[in-house]
């Protein structure tokens, strides 16, 4: 990740610039719903080279306590204009979530 700006509140904006395969990929959106330890919902769109925003999707992350020290995370994103764009996001999010799982495993006692 190259940079991150974040205003984590309903109506707040976020912007991130990732690096992948030598390219800078700016993205951003607006927080729609924020409920601590329960739900996070925000828009997502890539920034185009001319500064305009690409297709916007809505991401919702829901956390549910299912047992002591166990939480289920449900992640949804959509709607995508094509299946290939959907599949590209799926691959990217799976890599990010795998890294998050490793991060958490390293910190378990």
Secondary structure, 3 states (H helix, E strand, C coil): CCEEEECCCCCCEEEEEEEECCEEEEEEEEEEEEECCCEEEEEEEEECCCCCECCCEEEEEEEEEEECCEEEEEEEEECCCCHHHHHHHHHHHHHHHHHHHHHHHHCCC
